[in-house]
Amino acid sequence: MSQWFFVIAAYGVAVVGTGAILIDSYRSMRRAEDAADKVRRR
């Protein structure tokens, strides 16, 4: 088996992992902003 399979797989894992972290961070940021807005409105 060629080494390129592992290189491509590693890049794939890195891209998917980075995307998952970005989505999770964005959702967490939105929740924190909503919570801050609720506190500010009180």
Secondary structure, 3 states (H helix, E strand, C coil): CCHHHHHHHHHHHHHHHHHHHHHHHHHHHHHHHHHHHHHHHC
